[in-house]
């Protein structure tokens, strides 16, 4: 399965949103991971595919 960065970002957001609804305590970790992933994809676009 091949996902480009424009398709990957909303997918990560959706998963993070669902996890936050299920377990609100995870908010800090999910936001931190999301920002790290989006930052890495922005700096190194070849990682996304």
N, CA, C and O atoms as a GROMACS GRO file, in nm:
protein
  196
    1UNK      N    1   0.084  -0.118   0.000
    1UNK     CA    2   0.000   0.000   0.000
    1UNK      C    3   0.088   0.124   0.000
    1UNK      O    4   0.176   0.138   0.085
    2UNK      N    5   0.065   0.212  -0.093
    2UNK     CA    6   0.147   0.333  -0.108
    2UNK      C    7   0.062   0.455  -0.078
    2UNK      O    8  -0.038   0.479  -0.146
    3UNK      N    9   0.102   0.533   0.023
    3UNK     CA   10   0.032   0.655   0.057
    3UNK      C   11   0.125   0.774   0.039
    3UNK      O   12   0.238   0.772   0.087
    4UNK      N   13   0.078   0.875  -0.029
    4UNK     CA   14   0.157   0.996  -0.043
    4UNK      C   15   0.136   1.084   0.080
    4UNK      O   16   0.044   1.061   0.160
    5UNK      N   17   0.221   1.185   0.095
    5UNK     CA   18   0.210   1.273   0.212
    5UNK      C   19   0.073   1.340   0.220
    5UNK      O   20   0.018   1.347   0.329
    6UNK      N   21   0.015   1.391   0.109
    6UNK     CA   22  -0.117   1.452   0.122
    6UNK      C   23  -0.224   1.354   0.170
    6UNK      O   24  -0.320   1.396   0.234
    7UNK      N   25  -0.209   1.227   0.140
    7UNK     CA   26  -0.306   1.128   0.187
    7UNK      C   27  -0.272   1.079   0.328
    7UNK      O   28  -0.361   1.038   0.402
    8UNK      N   29  -0.146   1.085   0.365
    8UNK     CA   30  -0.102   1.033   0.494
    8UNK      C   31  -0.140   1.126   0.609
    8UNK      O   32  -0.178   1.079   0.716
    9UNK      N   33  -0.129   1.256   0.589
    9UNK     CA   34  -0.156   1.352   0.696
    9UNK      C   35  -0.300   1.344   0.748
    9UNK      O   36  -0.319   1.339   0.869
   10UNK      N   37  -0.402   1.342   0.662
   10UNK     CA   38  -0.538   1.329   0.715
   10UNK      C   39  -0.563   1.194   0.782
   10UNK      O   40  -0.641   1.186   0.877
   11UNK      N   41  -0.498   1.090   0.734
   11UNK     CA   42  -0.514   0.959   0.795
   11UNK      C   43  -0.458   0.959   0.937
   11UNK      O   44  -0.520   0.904   1.028
   12UNK      N   45  -0.342   1.018   0.955
   12UNK     CA   46  -0.282   1.029   1.089
   12UNK      C   47  -0.372   1.113   1.179
   12UNK      O   48  -0.391   1.080   1.297
   13UNK      N   49  -0.427   1.221   1.126
   13UNK     CA   50  -0.516   1.307   1.204
   13UNK      C   51  -0.641   1.232   1.248
   13UNK      O   52  -0.685   1.246   1.362
   14UNK      N   53  -0.696   1.153   1.160
   14UNK     CA   54  -0.816   1.076   1.193
   14UNK      C   55  -0.788   0.974   1.303
   14UNK      O   56  -0.865   0.963   1.398
   15UNK      N   57  -0.679   0.902   1.290
   15UNK     CA   58  -0.642   0.803   1.392
   15UNK      C   59  -0.617   0.871   1.526
   15UNK      O   60  -0.661   0.823   1.631
   16UNK      N   61  -0.546   0.985   1.523
   16UNK     CA   62  -0.518   1.058   1.647
   16UNK      C   63  -0.646   1.108   1.711
   16UNK      O   64  -0.661   1.100   1.833
   17UNK      N   65  -0.738   1.157   1.632
   17UNK     CA   66  -0.866   1.205   1.685
   17UNK      C   67  -0.946   1.095   1.752
   17UNK      O   68  -1.003   1.116   1.859
   18UNK      N   69  -0.949   0.979   1.691
   18UNK     CA   70  -1.022   0.866   1.750
   18UNK      C   71  -0.957   0.823   1.880
   18UNK      O   72  -1.026   0.797   1.979
   19UNK      N   73  -0.824   0.816   1.882
   19UNK     CA   74  -0.755   0.777   2.005
   19UNK      C   75  -0.777   0.878   2.117
   19UNK      O   76  -0.790   0.840   2.234
   20UNK      N   77  -0.781   1.006   2.083
   20UNK     CA   78  -0.805   1.109   2.185
   20UNK      C   79  -0.946   1.095   2.241
   20UNK      O   80  -0.967   1.112   2.361
   21UNK      N   81  -1.043   1.064   2.156
   21UNK     CA   82  -1.180   1.043   2.205
   21UNK      C   83  -1.188   0.923   2.297
   21UNK      O   84  -1.260   0.926   2.398
   22UNK      N   85  -1.116   0.817   2.265
   22UNK     CA   86  -1.120   0.695   2.346
   22UNK      C   87  -1.046   0.715   2.477
   22UNK      O   88  -1.095   0.677   2.584
   23UNK      N   89  -0.927   0.774   2.471
   23UNK     CA   90  -0.843   0.792   2.590
   23UNK      C   91  -0.789   0.935   2.593
   23UNK      O   92  -0.681   0.960   2.540
   24UNK      N   93  -0.861   1.028   2.656
   24UNK     CA   94  -0.818   1.168   2.656
   24UNK      C   95  -0.680   1.191   2.718
   24UNK      O   96  -0.615   1.290   2.686
   25UNK      N   97  -0.634   1.102   2.804
   25UNK     CA   98  -0.502   1.118   2.866
   25UNK      C   99  -0.389   1.108   2.764
   25UNK      O  100  -0.278   1.156   2.789
   26UNK      N  101  -0.417   1.047   2.652
   26UNK     CA  102  -0.314   1.030   2.548
   26UNK      C  103  -0.292   1.156   2.466
   26UNK      O  104  -0.206   1.157   2.378
   27UNK      N  105  -0.368   1.261   2.492
   27UNK     CA  106  -0.363   1.381   2.408
   27UNK      C  107  -0.221   1.434   2.391
   27UNK      O  108  -0.180   1.461   2.278
   28UNK      N  109  -0.147   1.450   2.498
   28UNK     CA  110  -0.011   1.506   2.488
   28UNK      C  111   0.078   1.419   2.400
   28UNK      O  112   0.153   1.470   2.317
   29UNK      N  113   0.071   1.288   2.419
   29UNK     CA  114   0.157   1.198   2.341
   29UNK      C  115   0.116   1.195   2.194
   29UNK      O  116   0.201   1.192   2.105
   30UNK      N  117  -0.014   1.195   2.169
   30UNK     CA  118  -0.062   1.189   2.031
   30UNK      C  119  -0.024   1.317   1.958
   30UNK      O  120   0.021   1.311   1.843
   31UNK      N  121  -0.041   1.431   2.022
   31UNK     CA  122  -0.005   1.558   1.958
   31UNK      C  123   0.145   1.562   1.931
   31UNK      O  124   0.189   1.604   1.824
   32UNK      N  125   0.223   1.518   2.028
   32UNK     CA  126   0.368   1.518   2.010
   32UNK      C  127   0.409   1.426   1.895
   32UNK      O  128   0.490   1.466   1.811
   33UNK      N  129   0.354   1.306   1.890
   33UNK     CA  130   0.388   1.213   1.781
   33UNK      C  131   0.343   1.267   1.646
   33UNK      O  132   0.414   1.256   1.547
   34UNK      N  133   0.225   1.326   1.643
   34UNK     CA  134   0.173   1.384   1.519
   34UNK      C  135   0.267   1.493   1.468
   34UNK      O  136   0.303   1.495   1.350
   35UNK      N  137   0.307   1.582   1.557
   35UNK     CA  138   0.395   1.691   1.515
   35UNK      C  139   0.530   1.638   1.469
   35UNK      O  140   0.587   1.691   1.374
   36UNK      N  141   0.582   1.536   1.535
   36UNK     CA  142   0.709   1.477   1.494
   36UNK      C  143   0.697   1.413   1.356
   36UNK      O  144   0.783   1.432   1.271
   37UNK      N  145   0.590   1.338   1.335
   37UNK     CA  146   0.571   1.270   1.206
   37UNK      C  147   0.554   1.371   1.093
   37UNK      O  148   0.618   1.358   0.988
   38UNK      N  149   0.469   1.471   1.114
   38UNK     CA  150   0.447   1.571   1.009
   38UNK      C  151   0.574   1.650   0.984
   38UNK      O  152   0.605   1.683   0.869
   39UNK      N  153   0.649   1.680   1.088
   39UNK     CA  154   0.776   1.750   1.072
   39UNK      C  155   0.876   1.669   0.993
   39UNK      O  156   0.943   1.722   0.905
   40UNK      N  157   0.887   1.541   1.024
   40UNK     CA  158   0.980   1.454   0.951
   40UNK      C  159   0.939   1.441   0.805
   40UNK      O  160   1.025   1.443   0.716
   41UNK      N  161   0.809   1.427   0.779
   41UNK     CA  162   0.763   1.417   0.641
   41UNK      C  163   0.788   1.547   0.565
   41UNK      O  164   0.814   1.545   0.445
   42UNK      N  165   0.780   1.659   0.634
   42UNK     CA  166   0.809   1.787   0.570
   42UNK      C  167   0.956   1.804   0.539
   42UNK      O  168   0.992   1.857   0.434
   43UNK      N  169   1.042   1.760   0.630
   43UNK     CA  170   1.186   1.773   0.609
   43UNK      C  171   1.242   1.669   0.514
   43UNK      O  172   1.332   1.697   0.435
   44UNK      N  173   1.186   1.549   0.521
   44UNK     CA  174   1.235   1.439   0.438
   44UNK      C  175   1.119   1.377   0.361
   44UNK      O  176   1.070   1.271   0.398
   45UNK      N  177   1.075   1.442   0.253
   45UNK     CA  178   0.958   1.393   0.179
   45UNK      C  179   0.977   1.253   0.119
   45UNK      O  180   0.879   1.185   0.090
   46UNK      N  181   1.101   1.212   0.100
   46UNK     CA  182   1.125   1.079   0.045
   46UNK      C  183   1.086   0.968   0.144
   46UNK      O  184   1.072   0.853   0.103
   47UNK      N  185   1.069   1.000   0.272
   47UNK     CA  186   1.027   0.900   0.370
   47UNK      C  187   0.882   0.856   0.346
   47UNK      O  188   0.846   0.743   0.379
   48UNK      N  189   0.801   0.943   0.290
   48UNK     CA  190   0.662   0.912   0.266
   48UNK      C  191   0.644   0.826   0.141
   48UNK      O  192   0.535   0.776   0.116
   49UNK      N  193   0.746   0.810   0.066
   49UNK     CA  194   0.731   0.726  -0.053
   49UNK      C  195   0.825   0.767  -0.153
   49UNK      O  196   0.829   0.709  -0.262
   0.00000   0.00000   0.00000
